[in-house]
Amino acid sequence: MPLPVPNPPTTPRRVKVYELRNNDWFDRGTGYCTGQLVNEEPHIQVKSEEESDRVLLNTKIIKDDGYQKQQETLIVWTEPQGTDMALSFQEPEGCAAIWYFVSHVQSHLLSGADEILSDDAGESTIPSLPIPELGNLDEIEMMIRQASSTASGRDILGKYILTNDYIAKLIPLLEVAEDLESISHLHRLCNIMKMIILLNDTVLVEKIVTDEMVLGVVGILEYDPDFPSHKANHRQFLGDKSKFKEVVPIREPEVEKKIHQTYRLQYLKDVVLARILDDPTFSVLNSLIFFNQFDILQHLQNNQTFMKDLFSIFHDPEASASKKKLAILFIQNCCSIAKTIQAQARIQLYANFIQGGLFGVIDYALMEKDPSVRIAGTDVLVAMIDHDPTMMRGFIYRQINEKQKPLTHTLIELLLGEQDLGVKAQIADAIRVLLDHSQGTPLDSLGKGGDMAARIHSRSSTMDSETEGFLKTFYEESAKKLFAPLRELQSRESLVGLPIAEVSLYSHLVETLCFFVRHHSYRSKYFLLTENLPSRVAQLLGCPEKHLKLTALKFFRTCVGLQDEFYIRHMVKFKLFEPILNLVVETMPRDNLLNSACLEFFEFIRRENLKHIITHLVDSYRETLEKITYVKTFTELIVKYDQLHDPTPPTRFQDTVTFSQRNHINGNRRWQGVRDMDAEEEAYFNNSDDEDKDEENVPPTLESKVTPVKILNGSPLLKPLVDYGDDDDDNEVVNLAAATKSARPLKPKPAEPRADAEGNENRPPTPPTPAASPPSNKTEKREQDDVVVPPPKRRREKEDDEDDELGKLSRNKRRSPTGGGAVVGTGGTPVMGRKRSFGLLGNVAGQSPNKKIAISLAPKGASGPESPKSASPTTTTTPPATSAIATTTTEQKDEGTKE
């Protein structure tokens, strides 16, 4: 059953919604807040003022959210998932209306929950603390400690203390206990006040820092029982009214009150409670400080009269230096606070300051003799540069065009003359940020459509031209003034006894040079060449201060790390490696930071194989390098030098190894294309005429078989004519050999015409071959013996020989310039012919192409030289064979016989 709730406020109240993200308040937007009943459940709802349909916040009011009203316009609470939220109302009346609704809803929820959980919970659970006296302080301490153990007990206890104004009753006991010098009672009072503050009630904390109570509360906290022999002086510090100074009168009492509250809250957080703060209390104090500061800045920058009076101090000739100092310190404080607020509010604040004349104030502060004023001016300048460096570069560029003294000149003068090391560091960082042209507004995040994109790109080109002009003017005028102390080192013989400020100056200048080398490669090269600054930096390697030596070494390491030939040649020309090598020799027995940095410098040269530097080092300092043997770096540098200047030409074996390594990628052999023929293969195909003469004296044998050449798409596919596939083929060969034993040599017959692929009967005859001389008896007898008794091993060798010769023929075919249409004939001469389709020589004798034949070549008979060479086939029954083009090549068989 839903609990009865009061009527929600329906009048929209203008409000800002904040969410705590990473200890920073994020602005979710501005809208109008109302109370709503959704399904008879109370909600707080905020709708955007720009889009009425968009809901910025819709949260249900529950019992344990811990709603807190801070000041008059702020409500803070924690969502069930743990997110801290805040509503900042424009008017106190709106905040009061919403707070009344939330308070009544929570009171109904608490009473209803108590009735449900317990029957005897009707009695009030608010503790009744006794009236504080010195005699019952221990009882009060115990009751507060017990009530603080639960969240509900802390809430009820906080409301009771506020309702009965209990803190005001405890404060008078401080004076009584001090008069009696009762340390035990003072310690109990301190413990009670700590527990009250740690209740994390925002209203309680705000009440503590009021003018009426703050001194009494911090006076009680002076007697910390953890330090019984010490007493703090919080009342003396906060009671000193001289610390609050009004540069310009603040005519709003509420704003002045918030300024005092913020100061006291910061003192509580940073000094009084720094040791005992827990996270919830720390968050409460931070939230109060943040919203107070935001309200103060918003009021001041929207008050045009106040801003005009503030900046008119610097234009008033009658204004004293102390008043100007206070004005600069006030602006510094505002810039420091602006770092914690939202970006939009920070941009508005800086815009109002610039409109009032902030740049003139910075110029005045930087040239003031008072160190505190210079430090304040430097802080303001760094804050502006961090906010928008592009805007600062544009301002300096306008100063240059208007023939005014640019801000960079002021910074350089301050860097060279400032004795405060902190100010020097800030100014050096500011100069580097101004000269870092890579920093600017991220244009991609601003949109890319329509007129907005055109304006953005035009602004980008304008900024680029301003940046280029700024850098050009800096290198032509300001840079020479900046690095004048480095140039003056040329006239100094010793760097012993340098003052600390001068050592710090040299360190910042060398760091700036490193920045120039990395970011301004083109301009820095010309500037370094004309001013010869690397030689001056090398002088710093001989100073006694080790940190300055490391800074100088860092510059040379940056130059070498770029591997730019300009810097390398310059360092070699002026022998700038010698002082670095001397540092290694000086620090050689010790493994300190300086020695390690030098070793890393030379190790980088060795690892990257910088040949120019290696050659210079070994040529000029070989003896010194040979003496440094406790690390391998310098020995390996000498080895690399010897390898680079080795006069011995590489051997063939080394070339082969190198070629082999070059033809392997990731352990695998890469493709090399068609292999070239060696000298023997080339001679075989080129010297065919002499071999033809030798062929005439060799009698035909059974081994001289016709090799089929199957041509598919112009590419020869070589296959043996006789297939040794099974045992039947072996029997046929034996029978054929037995028949040949008693036969006489056959006389050649004229070749019958064969049909080509188009069915034509006539074709050009094969070129005639020289007649073979009759075989002698010994040769014929040897041939018959070979035929009759063919060893099994011979057949395998013969197959291998044929494969080898056919492979050579195929390679020669690929290398032939005539293309795929050439067929290699007798004597290695390529013969051009048309595509032909033949049977396996069976069609010659009119037999079926299913028959496999063997051919025995006989010497040419009485036929004239015009008669073509022919063969008389002897047929046997064999399995069907595939048709192919048969080309007789006695040259291949002759090569097989030779082998």
NUPA-179337 format. One record per residue (C-alpha): residue in one letter; x, y, z. Coordinates in steps of 0.2 Angstrom, whole numbers, padded with zeros to 4 digits, always signed. Example, Ala and Ser with C-alpha at 12.3 -4.5 7.8 and 13.67 -1.06 7.14 Angstrom:
! NUPA-179337
a+0062-0022+0039 s+0068-0005+0036 
***
This chain:
! NUPA-179337
m+0000+0000+0000 p+0008+0017-0005 l+0012+0029+0008 p+0003+0046+0009 v+0014+0060+0002 p+0012+0079+0001 n+0006+0087-0015 p+0022+0089-0026 p+0027+0106-0032 t+0022+0108-0049 t+0029+0126-0052 p+0045+0123-0063 r+0061+0129-0055 r+0076+0134-0065 v+0091+0123-0060 k+0107+0115-0065 v+0110+0097-0063 y+0128+0091-0058 e+0135+0073-0057 l+0151+0069-0048 r+0163+0060-0060 n+0181+0056-0054 n+0180+0069-0040 d+0174+0082-0052 w+0157+0089-0054 f+0150+0087-0072 d+0137+0098-0078 r+0123+0088-0086 g+0113+0103-0091 t+0101+0117-0086 g+0082+0114-0085 y+0067+0116-0074 c+0064+0105-0059 t+0047+0099-0052 g+0040+0085-0041 q+0031+0071-0049 l+0020+0056-0043 v+0024+0042-0055 n+0013+0027-0051 e+0010+0035-0034 e+0028+0035-0030 p+0037+0052-0028 h+0050+0058-0040 i+0061+0073-0044 q+0061+0077-0062 v+0071+0090-0072 k+0067+0094-0091 s+0079+0103-0102 e+0076+0121-0105 e+0082+0119-0123 e+0072+0103-0127 s+0057+0101-0117 d+0055+0083-0122 r+0073+0078-0115 v+0073+0073-0097 l+0090+0078-0088 l+0085+0069-0072 n+0071+0058-0066 t+0075+0050-0049 k+0064+0042-0036 i+0064+0048-0018 i+0069+0034-0007 k+0073+0033+0012 d+0091+0030+0012 d+0097+0042-0002 g+0104+0054+0011 y+0097+0070+0004 q+0106+0086+0010 k+0102+0104+0008 q+0118+0115+0007 q+0117+0133+0009 e+0101+0141+0001 t+0101+0135-0017 l+0109+0117-0017 i+0102+0100-0014 v+0115+0085-0014 w+0111+0066-0013 t+0118+0049-0018 e+0109+0038-0030 p+0106+0020-0026 q+0120+0014-0038 g+0132+0026-0029 t+0132+0041-0040 d+0133+0058-0031 m+0121+0071-0038 a+0117+0089-0035 l+0104+0102-0040 s+0109+0120-0040 f+0094+0131-0040 q+0094+0149-0047 e+0083+0155-0033 p+0082+0151-0015 e+0063+0149-0016 g+0064+0135-0028 c+0077+0126-0018 a+0066+0128-0002 a+0050+0121-0011 i+0059+0105-0018 w+0068+0103-0001 y+0051+0104+0008 f+0044+0090-0004 v+0059+0079-0002 s+0059+0081+0017 h+0041+0077+0019 v+0042+0062+0008 q+0057+0055+0018 s+0048+0058+0034 h+0033+0048+0028 l+0045+0034+0022 l+0054+0033+0038 s+0038+0032+0049 g+0030+0019+0037 a+0046+0009+0037 d+0047+0009+0056 e+0029+0004+0058 i+0032-0011+0046 l+0048-0017+0054 s+0043-0017+0072 d+0027-0016+0082 d+0035-0006+0096 a+0044+0006+0085 g+0031+0019+0088 e+0041+0028+0101 s+0053+0041+0095 t+0071+0034+0092 i+0079+0051+0093 p+0092+0050+0108 s+0090+0062+0122 l+0107+0068+0125 p+0110+0075+0142 i+0114+0094+0144 p+0133+0095+0142 e+0143+0098+0158 l+0161+0093+0163 g+0154+0079+0173 n+0144+0070+0160 l+0156+0072+0145 d+0161+0053+0146 e+0142+0048+0145 i+0139+0060+0130 e+0154+0053+0121 m+0148+0035+0123 m+0130+0039+0118 i+0136+0048+0102 r+0148+0034+0098 q+0134+0021+0099 a+0122+0031+0088 s+0136+0034+0075 s+0137+0015+0072 t+0123+0015+0060 a+0118+0026+0045 s+0100+0029+0052 g+0107+0033+0069 r+0119+0046+0061 d+0105+0054+0052 i+0094+0055+0068 l+0108+0061+0079 g+0112+0075+0066 k+0095+0081+0066 y+0094+0081+0085 i+0110+0091+0086 l+0104+0104+0074 t+0087+0105+0082 n+0093+0107+0100 d+0108+0118+0094 y+0119+0106+0104 i+0136+0112+0097 a+0132+0130+0105 k+0130+0121+0122 l+0147+0112+0120 i+0157+0128+0116 p+0156+0136+0133 l+0164+0121+0142 l+0180+0124+0132 e+0183+0140+0142 v+0179+0132+0159 a+0190+0117+0155 e+0204+0129+0150 d+0202+0139+0166 l+0203+0123+0176 e+0217+0116+0165 s+0208+0100+0165 i+0217+0091+0150 s+0206+0075+0152 h+0190+0086+0149 l+0198+0095+0135 h+0202+0078+0126 r+0184+0072+0129 l+0177+0088+0121 c+0189+0086+0106 n+0183+0068+0103 i+0165+0073+0104 m+0168+0087+0091 k+0177+0075+0080 m+0162+0063+0080 i+0150+0077+0077 i+0159+0083+0061 l+0161+0065+0055 l+0142+0062+0055 n+0144+0069+0037 d+0129+0081+0039 t+0131+0095+0027 v+0120+0107+0037 l+0131+0103+0052 v+0147+0107+0043 e+0140+0124+0036 k+0134+0128+0054 i+0151+0125+0061 v+0160+0137+0049 t+0149+0152+0053 d+0156+0167+0062 e+0147+0163+0078 m+0154+0145+0080 v+0170+0143+0070 l+0182+0149+0083 g+0174+0139+0097 v+0174+0123+0087 v+0193+0125+0081 g+0197+0129+0099 i+0190+0113+0105 l+0200+0104+0091 e+0216+0111+0097 y+0217+0098+0111 d+0220+0082+0101 p+0221+0067+0113 d+0233+0059+0100 f+0246+0073+0104 p+0243+0076+0123 s+0259+0086+0125 h+0255+0098+0110 k+0242+0112+0107 a+0238+0119+0090 n+0235+0138+0087 h+0219+0137+0076 r+0210+0151+0084 q+0225+0163+0082 f+0226+0159+0063 l+0208+0160+0059 g+0205+0175+0070 d+0218+0186+0061 k+0207+0198+0051 s+0222+0205+0042 k+0223+0190+0031 f+0207+0195+0022 k+0211+0210+0010 e+0198+0218-0002 v+0207+0224-0018 v+0190+0231-0024 p+0176+0232-0012 i+0163+0218-0013 r+0146+0226-0010 e+0137+0209-0009 p+0137+0203+0009 e+0132+0185+0003 v+0147+0184-0008 e+0158+0190+0006 k+0151+0177+0018 k+0154+0163+0005 i+0172+0169+0003 h+0175+0167+0022 q+0166+0151+0023 t+0177+0144+0009 y+0193+0149+0017 r+0188+0141+0033 l+0182+0125+0025 q+0199+0124+0016 y+0208+0126+0033 l+0197+0112+0041 k+0201+0100+0026 d+0219+0104+0024 v+0225+0107+0042 v+0213+0103+0056 l+0205+0087+0050 a+0218+0081+0038 r+0223+0066+0048 i+0206+0060+0053 l+0196+0063+0037 d+0187+0048+0029 d+0181+0048+0011 p+0163+0053+0015 t+0168+0069+0025 f+0181+0073+0012 s+0168+0072-0001 v+0156+0084+0009 l+0170+0097+0011 n+0175+0096-0007 s+0158+0098-0013 l+0155+0113-0002 i+0171+0122-0007 f+0168+0118-0026 f+0150+0126-0026 n+0155+0141-0016 q+0170+0145-0027 f+0159+0143-0043 d+0146+0155-0035 i+0159+0167-0031 l+0167+0167-0048 q+0150+0168-0057 h+0145+0184-0047 l+0162+0192-0049 q+0164+0190-0068 n+0145+0195-0071 n+0148+0211-0061 q+0155+0223-0074 t+0157+0237-0061 f+0169+0225-0051 m+0179+0220-0066 k+0181+0238-0072 d+0187+0244-0055 l+0199+0229-0054 f+0209+0232-0070 s+0208+0251-0068 i+0221+0249-0054 f+0234+0245-0066 h+0230+0261-0077 d+0229+0273-0062 p+0246+0281-0060 e+0242+0286-0042 a+0239+0267-0037 s+0252+0261-0025 a+0263+0246-0029 s+0255+0236-0014 k+0238+0239-0021 k+0243+0232-0038 k+0252+0218-0030 l+0235+0213-0021 a+0226+0215-0038 i+0238+0203-0046 l+0237+0190-0032 f+0218+0191-0033 i+0219+0187-0052 q+0231+0173-0048 n+0219+0166-0035 c+0204+0167-0048 c+0215+0158-0061 s+0219+0145-0049 i+0201+0142-0044 a+0196+0142-0063 k+0206+0126-0066 t+0193+0116-0055 i+0177+0123-0063 q+0169+0118-0080 a+0177+0122-0096 q+0163+0134-0102 a+0163+0144-0086 r+0183+0144-0087 i+0182+0151-0105 q+0170+0164-0100 l+0181+0170-0085 y+0197+0171-0096 a+0187+0180-0110 n+0181+0193-0097 f+0199+0195-0090 i+0207+0197-0107 q+0193+0210-0112 g+0198+0220-0096 g+0217+0220-0101 l+0225+0204-0093 f+0240+0204-0105 g+0245+0221-0099 v+0244+0215-0081 i+0255+0200-0086 d+0268+0211-0093 y+0268+0222-0078 a+0269+0207-0066 l+0284+0199-0075 m+0295+0214-0075 e+0291+0219-0057 k+0305+0218-0044 d+0295+0210-0031 p+0298+0190-0032 s+0280+0187-0026 v+0273+0198-0040 r+0283+0189-0053 i+0278+0172-0047 a+0260+0177-0047 g+0262+0184-0065 t+0270+0168-0071 d+0256+0158-0063 v+0243+0168-0073 l+0253+0166-0089 v+0255+0147-0087 a+0237+0146-0084 m+0233+0155-0099 i+0245+0145-0110 d+0238+0129-0103 h+0220+0135-0107 d+0223+0140-0125 p+0241+0141-0132 t+0235+0146-0150 m+0226+0161-0143 m+0243+0166-0134 r+0253+0164-0150 g+0240+0174-0160 f+0242+0188-0147 i+0261+0188-0148 y+0260+0188-0167 r+0248+0204-0167 q+0261+0212-0155 i+0275+0209-0168 n+0264+0216-0182 e+0260+0231-0172 k+0279+0234-0168 q+0276+0232-0150 k+0287+0222-0138 p+0282+0204-0139 l+0278+0194-0124 t+0292+0181-0129 h+0305+0195-0126 t+0298+0198-0109 l+0299+0179-0105 i+0317+0178-0112 e+0323+0193-0101 l+0314+0185-0086 l+0322+0168-0089 l+0339+0175-0091 g+0338+0187-0076 e+0327+0177-0063 q+0336+0170-0048 d+0321+0160-0042 l+0323+0142-0048 g+0305+0139-0048 v+0301+0154-0059 k+0315+0149-0071 a+0307+0132-0073 q+0289+0139-0076 i+0296+0151-0089 a+0306+0138-0098 d+0290+0127-0099 a+0280+0142-0105 i+0292+0146-0119 r+0292+0127-0125 v+0273+0127-0125 l+0272+0143-0135 l+0284+0136-0148 d+0275+0119-0149 h+0266+0122-0165 s+0258+0105-0164 q+0246+0110-0150 g+0230+0119-0155 t+0212+0117-0156 p+0206+0100-0162 l+0196+0104-0177 d+0189+0087-0180 s+0178+0089-0165 l+0170+0105-0170 g+0160+0098-0185 k+0163+0096-0204 g+0147+0103-0212 g+0140+0119-0220 d+0146+0136-0216 m+0153+0131-0200 a+0166+0120-0208 a+0171+0134-0220 r+0174+0146-0205 i+0184+0132-0196 h+0195+0129-0211 s+0198+0147-0214 r+0202+0150-0196 s+0214+0135-0197 s+0223+0142-0212 t+0224+0159-0203 m+0231+0151-0187 d+0244+0141-0198 s+0250+0158-0206 e+0251+0166-0188 t+0261+0151-0181 e+0273+0152-0196 g+0276+0170-0194 f+0278+0168-0175 l+0291+0155-0177 k+0300+0164-0191 t+0301+0180-0180 f+0307+0170-0165 y+0321+0162-0174 e+0327+0178-0182 e+0326+0189-0167 s+0321+0181-0150 a+0332+0164-0152 k+0348+0174-0153 k+0344+0183-0137 l+0338+0167-0128 f+0354+0157-0132 a+0367+0171-0129 p+0373+0164-0113 l+0378+0148-0122 r+0387+0158-0136 e+0397+0167-0122 l+0404+0150-0116 q+0417+0151-0130 s+0427+0164-0121 r+0427+0154-0105 e+0441+0143-0101 s+0434+0134-0086 l+0417+0130-0079 v+0422+0127-0061 g+0412+0137-0048 l+0396+0141-0058 p+0382+0148-0047 i+0367+0138-0045 a+0356+0150-0055 e+0368+0150-0070 v+0369+0131-0069 s+0350+0130-0069 l+0349+0142-0084 y+0361+0131-0094 s+0351+0116-0091 h+0335+0125-0096 l+0343+0131-0112 v+0350+0114-0117 e+0333+0106-0114 t+0325+0119-0125 l+0338+0115-0139 c+0333+0097-0138 f+0315+0103-0140 f+0320+0113-0155 v+0329+0098-0163 r+0314+0087-0161 h+0300+0099-0166 h+0308+0112-0178 s+0320+0101-0189 y+0321+0113-0203 r+0324+0130-0194 s+0334+0122-0180 k+0347+0115-0192 y+0351+0132-0199 f+0351+0140-0182 l+0363+0128-0175 l+0374+0129-0190 t+0376+0148-0189 e+0377+0149-0170 n+0388+0133-0168 l+0379+0129-0153 p+0383+0110-0152 s+0401+0115-0149 r+0396+0126-0134 v+0385+0112-0127 a+0400+0101-0128 q+0409+0113-0117 l+0396+0109-0103 l+0402+0091-0103 g+0418+0097-0094 c+0408+0106-0079 p+0408+0098-0062 e+0389+0096-0060 k+0384+0079-0066 h+0366+0084-0069 l+0372+0097-0082 k+0383+0084-0090 l+0368+0072-0092 t+0358+0086-0100 a+0372+0090-0112 l+0374+0072-0116 k+0355+0071-0119 f+0356+0084-0132 f+0369+0074-0142 r+0359+0058-0140 t+0344+0067-0147 c+0354+0073-0162 v+0362+0055-0166 g+0345+0047-0162 l+0337+0056-0177 q+0351+0049-0188 d+0351+0065-0198 e+0367+0067-0209 f+0367+0085-0205 y+0370+0083-0187 i+0382+0069-0189 r+0393+0078-0201 h+0393+0093-0190 m+0398+0083-0174 v+0411+0074-0184 k+0418+0090-0191 f+0420+0098-0174 k+0425+0082-0166 l+0411+0082-0153 f+0413+0064-0150 e+0429+0066-0141 p+0422+0074-0125 i+0409+0060-0123 l+0423+0047-0125 n+0433+0056-0112 l+0418+0054-0100 v+0418+0036-0103 v+0437+0035-0099 e+0434+0046-0083 t+0420+0036-0076 m+0426+0019-0083 p+0429+0010-0066 r+0412+0016-0059 d+0394+0010-0064 n+0385+0026-0061 l+0371+0035-0071 l+0383+0046-0081 n+0394+0031-0086 s+0378+0021-0091 a+0371+0035-0102 c+0388+0037-0111 l+0388+0018-0114 e+0371+0018-0121 f+0376+0032-0133 f+0390+0022-0141 e+0379+0006-0140 f+0366+0015-0150 i+0379+0019-0163 r+0385+0001-0164 r+0367-0006-0165 e+0361+0005-0178 n+0377+0003-0188 l+0380+0022-0191 k+0395+0019-0203 h+0400+0038-0204 i+0402+0039-0185 i+0410+0022-0183 t+0423+0027-0196 h+0427+0043-0188 l+0428+0035-0170 v+0440+0021-0176 d+0450+0032-0187 s+0453+0046-0174 y+0452+0036-0157 r+0457+0018-0161 e+0470+0017-0147 t+0457+0024-0134 l+0444+0012-0140 e+0456-0003-0138 k+0459+0002-0120 i+0440+0001-0115 t+0438-0018-0113 y+0426-0019-0098 v+0412-0019-0111 k+0411-0026-0128 t+0403-0011-0136 f+0420-0003-0141 t+0428-0019-0147 e+0413-0022-0158 l+0414-0005-0165 i+0432-0009-0171 v+0426-0025-0178 k+0413-0017-0188 y+0426-0004-0194 d+0437-0018-0200 q+0423-0026-0209 l+0418-0010-0218 h+0436-0007-0223 d+0442-0025-0227 p+0452-0025-0244 t+0450-0044-0247 p+0438-0047-0261 p+0424-0060-0257 t+0428-0078-0262 r+0416-0089-0273 f+0411-0099-0258 q+0407-0083-0249 d+0397-0077-0264 t+0388-0094-0264 v+0384-0093-0246 t+0378-0076-0248 f+0367-0080-0263 s+0360-0095-0253 q+0356-0084-0238 r+0348-0071-0250 n+0337-0084-0258 h+0330-0090-0241 i+0316-0080-0233 n+0310-0085-0215 g+0319-0102-0217 n+0310-0106-0234 r+0318-0106-0251 r+0310-0093-0262 w+0306-0095-0280 q+0320-0092-0292 g+0312-0094-0309 v+0318-0105-0323 r+0335-0112-0319 d+0349-0108-0332 m+0358-0122-0341 d+0376-0126-0337 a+0390-0126-0349 e+0388-0144-0353 e+0370-0143-0358 e+0373-0127-0368 a+0387-0136-0378 y+0376-0151-0381 f+0362-0142-0390 n+0374-0130-0399 n+0387-0143-0406 s+0374-0154-0414 d+0383-0156-0431 d+0398-0166-0424 e+0386-0177-0414 d+0377-0181-0431 k+0393-0187-0438 d+0396-0198-0424 e+0378-0205-0426 e+0381-0211-0443 n+0394-0224-0437 v+0383-0231-0423 p+0372-0245-0429 p+0353-0245-0424 t+0349-0256-0409 l+0333-0260-0400 e+0336-0246-0388 s+0334-0233-0403 k+0315-0231-0401 v+0303-0218-0407 t+0300-0205-0393 p+0282-0199-0393 v+0280-0180-0391 k+0262-0175-0386 i+0259-0157-0389 l+0245-0148-0380 n+0243-0130-0383 g+0260-0128-0390 s+0269-0136-0375 p+0277-0153-0377 l+0272-0167-0365 l+0285-0180-0366 k+0281-0198-0363 p+0290-0215-0367 l+0283-0225-0382 v+0284-0241-0373 d+0275-0243-0357 y+0283-0255-0344 g+0267-0256-0334 d+0265-0275-0331 d+0273-0292-0334 d+0264-0295-0351 d+0275-0281-0358 d+0291-0290-0351 n+0286-0306-0360 e+0283-0296-0377 v+0300-0289-0376 v+0308-0306-0373 n+0298-0313-0388 l+0303-0299-0399 a+0321-0301-0395 a+0320-0319-0399 a+0312-0315-0416 t+0325-0302-0419 k+0339-0314-0416 s+0336-0324-0432 a+0330-0309-0443 r+0340-0300-0456 p+0341-0281-0456 l+0326-0273-0464 k+0327-0263-0480 p+0319-0246-0478 k+0303-0243-0487 p+0296-0226-0493 a+0286-0218-0479 e+0267-0218-0482 p+0258-0201-0481 r+0250-0198-0465 a+0234-0188-0461 d+0236-0172-0452 a+0224-0164-0440 e+0214-0156-0454 g+0213-0173-0464 n+0225-0168-0477 e+0234-0183-0485 n+0250-0173-0492 r+0263-0164-0481 p+0281-0159-0483 p+0292-0174-0481 t+0304-0175-0467 p+0322-0168-0471 p+0333-0182-0477 t+0346-0189-0465 p+0364-0195-0470 a+0364-0214-0474 a+0371-0225-0461 s+0386-0236-0465 p+0382-0255-0463 p+0386-0262-0447 s+0401-0274-0444 n+0399-0291-0438 k+0406-0288-0421 t+0394-0273-0419 e+0379-0284-0425 k+0384-0298-0413 r+0385-0286-0399 e+0368-0279-0403 q+0360-0296-0404 d+0368-0301-0387 d+0361-0285-0379 v+0344-0289-0387 v+0343-0307-0382 v+0348-0305-0364 p+0341-0289-0358 p+0346-0287-0339 p+0332-0281-0328 k+0343-0267-0322 r+0346-0261-0339 r+0328-0257-0342 r+0327-0245-0327 e+0343-0237-0332 k+0336-0234-0349 e+0321-0226-0342 d+0331-0214-0331 d+0342-0210-0347 e+0326-0206-0357 d+0319-0195-0343 d+0335-0185-0342 e+0336-0183-0361 l+0318-0178-0362 g+0320-0166-0348 k+0334-0158-0357 l+0324-0157-0373 s+0310-0149-0363 r+0321-0136-0356 n+0329-0132-0372 k+0311-0131-0379 r+0306-0118-0366 r+0322-0108-0370 s+0319-0108-0389 p+0314-0091-0395 t+0302-0099-0408 g+0289-0101-0395 g+0278-0116-0392 g+0276-0122-0410 a+0294-0128-0412 v+0298-0147-0412 v+0316-0152-0409 g+0321-0163-0423 t+0337-0173-0427 g+0353-0164-0423 g+0345-0153-0410 t+0338-0142-0424 p+0320-0134-0421 v+0308-0139-0434 m+0292-0128-0437 g+0276-0138-0440 r+0258-0138-0439 k+0248-0146-0426 r+0245-0165-0431 s+0235-0179-0424 f+0243-0196-0426 g+0240-0213-0420 l+0253-0222-0411 l+0262-0226-0428 g+0249-0240-0431 n+0240-0230-0444 v+0256-0231-0455 a+0253-0249-0459 g+0234-0248-0459 q+0233-0256-0441 s+0222-0251-0427 p+0228-0238-0416 n+0225-0250-0401 k+0241-0259-0405 k+0258-0255-0398 i+0273-0256-0410 a+0292-0258-0408 i+0303-0251-0422 s+0320-0257-0427 l+0330-0244-0438 a+0340-0251-0452 p+0353-0242-0462 k+0348-0233-0477 g+0347-0244-0493 a+0349-0241-0511 s+0336-0227-0512 g+0343-0210-0516 p+0346-0197-0505 e+0329-0190-0508 s+0321-0205-0500 p+0314-0201-0482 k+0320-0212-0468 s+0306-0225-0464 a+0303-0239-0452 s+0296-0256-0454 p+0285-0259-0439 t+0283-0276-0430 t+0267-0276-0421 t+0262-0286-0406 t+0245-0286-0397 t+0245-0274-0383 p+0232-0264-0372 p+0225-0249-0380 a+0237-0234-0380 t+0234-0215-0381 s+0237-0206-0397 a+0252-0194-0398 i+0264-0186-0410 a+0278-0198-0413 t+0295-0190-0417 t+0310-0201-0421 t+0325-0194-0412 t+0340-0205-0413 e+0351-0192-0405 q+0343-0196-0388 k+0346-0214-0390 d+0364-0211-0395 e+0366-0200-0379 g+0359-0215-0369 t+0372-0227-0377 k+0386-0215-0373 e+0381-0215-0355 
***
